[in-house]
Each structure stands twice: as C-alpha cells, then as structure tokens.
Amino acid sequence: MEYTIEFGGRSYDARHGGPFDRGSADSYYRRPKDPHFYVGKSYEGEPVIPTDTSDAYWEYMAGYDYNEMYGDKKDWG
C-alpha cells in the first residue's frame, strides 16, 4: 500500500521506515534531528544514514518539519 503526504509543494513517500516517516517519528517523540531511514520497515536491519546532499536526507528533514508544523507530540505524562 502506497502512502504519500503532500507538504511544501512536494509529495513524499511516507512508508513505515522511510526517511519522511523517520523524521516525523523523531519529531513526535521529541527526539533531536538525526537523519536516518530503513530499507525495510522501521528497525528491520541497520539504519541507513543519508548524506546531506541526498534526497533521503531532505525527505527526513521534511518529515521532521511536517510533524513540527502539523503533528502532535508524544505525551509522556
């Protein structure tokens, strides 16, 4: 199943484990930015660390920014 999100004039693949998903998850859990993603689902295999010139890096950043703007945050209360 394909899952996309429109943000900032672009369409992002928001599959579980992908760069956009990992960025939004880090924001949701109040973690600092740490660009990474998984080839498969989250936590299956080793994380891939993209360079700051790769599309995956900017997809991660967009996911983080998307959740900062529109998402909510984990309530640890």
Kinemage of the C-alpha trace (Angstrom):
@kinemage 1
@onewidth
@group {chain A} dominant
@subgroup {mainchain}
@vectorlist {calphas} color= white
{ca met a 1} P 0.000 0.000 0.000
{ca glu a 2} L 1.388 3.355 -1.009
{ca tyr a 3} L 1.109 6.191 1.488
{ca thr a 4} L 2.023 9.719 0.424
{ca ile a 5} L 1.877 13.095 2.133
{ca glu a 6} L 1.800 16.453 0.396
{ca phe a 7} L 3.962 19.072 2.089
{ca gly a 8} L 5.760 22.161 0.880
{ca gly a 9} L 4.634 21.671 -2.698
{ca arg a 10} L 6.032 18.132 -2.911
{ca ser a 11} L 4.685 14.640 -2.491
{ca tyr a 12} L 6.560 12.367 -0.078
{ca asp a 13} L 6.521 8.609 0.266
{ca ala a 14} L 5.556 8.143 3.918
{ca arg a 15} L 6.080 4.376 4.118
{ca his a 16} L 6.916 2.961 7.536
{ca gly a 17} L 10.684 3.114 7.936
{ca gly a 18} L 11.288 5.569 5.103
{ca pro a 19} L 13.039 8.929 5.549
{ca phe a 20} L 9.843 11.011 5.830
{ca asp a 21} L 8.359 8.590 8.373
{ca arg a 22} L 11.524 8.515 10.491
{ca gly a 23} L 11.724 12.326 10.511
{ca ser a 24} L 8.120 12.705 11.615
{ca ala a 25} L 8.591 9.987 14.261
{ca asp a 26} L 11.662 11.709 15.714
{ca ser a 27} L 9.683 14.938 15.979
{ca tyr a 28} L 6.678 13.153 17.516
{ca tyr a 29} L 8.836 11.545 20.204
{ca arg a 30} L 10.649 14.855 20.833
{ca arg a 31} L 13.971 13.467 19.666
{ca pro a 32} L 16.575 15.716 18.030
{ca lys a 33} L 17.022 15.612 14.280
{ca asp a 34} L 19.076 12.565 13.343
{ca pro a 35} L 18.597 11.800 9.633
{ca his a 36} L 18.223 8.065 9.050
{ca phe a 37} L 15.865 5.546 7.492
{ca tyr a 38} L 15.469 1.826 6.912
{ca val a 39} L 15.396 -0.059 3.633
{ca gly a 40} L 12.583 -2.196 5.058
{ca lys a 41} L 10.230 -1.386 7.900
{ca ser a 42} L 11.469 0.553 10.924
{ca tyr a 43} L 14.059 -1.279 12.980
{ca glu a 44} L 14.381 -4.105 10.453
{ca gly a 45} L 18.076 -4.194 9.721
{ca glu a 46} L 20.580 -1.437 10.203
{ca pro a 47} L 19.573 2.207 9.726
{ca val a 48} L 20.838 3.993 6.628
{ca ile a 49} L 22.471 7.373 7.312
{ca pro a 50} L 21.990 9.635 4.281
{ca thr a 51} L 24.428 12.366 3.280
{ca asp a 52} L 23.170 15.932 3.425
{ca thr a 53} L 23.189 16.068 -0.369
{ca ser a 54} L 20.870 13.085 -0.856
{ca asp a 55} L 17.126 13.126 -1.461
{ca ala a 56} L 16.658 10.860 1.572
{ca tyr a 57} L 18.270 13.477 3.834
{ca trp a 58} L 15.854 16.165 2.671
{ca glu a 59} L 12.895 13.771 2.882
{ca tyr a 60} L 13.798 13.100 6.526
{ca met a 61} L 14.007 16.854 7.198
{ca ala a 62} L 10.637 17.406 5.512
{ca gly a 63} L 9.089 14.671 7.699
{ca tyr a 64} L 10.500 16.295 10.821
{ca asp a 65} L 9.297 19.752 9.774
{ca tyr a 66} L 5.889 18.369 8.780
{ca asn a 67} L 5.284 16.966 12.250
{ca glu a 68} L 6.608 20.123 13.883
{ca met a 69} L 4.070 22.142 11.887
{ca tyr a 70} L 1.033 19.845 11.753
{ca gly a 71} L 1.632 16.923 14.072
{ca asp a 72} L 1.302 16.310 17.709
{ca lys a 73} L 3.819 15.232 20.314
{ca lys a 74} L 4.002 12.152 22.473
{ca asp a 75} L 2.540 12.853 25.923
{ca trp a 76} L 4.932 11.234 28.355
{ca gly a 77} L 2.739 12.403 31.287
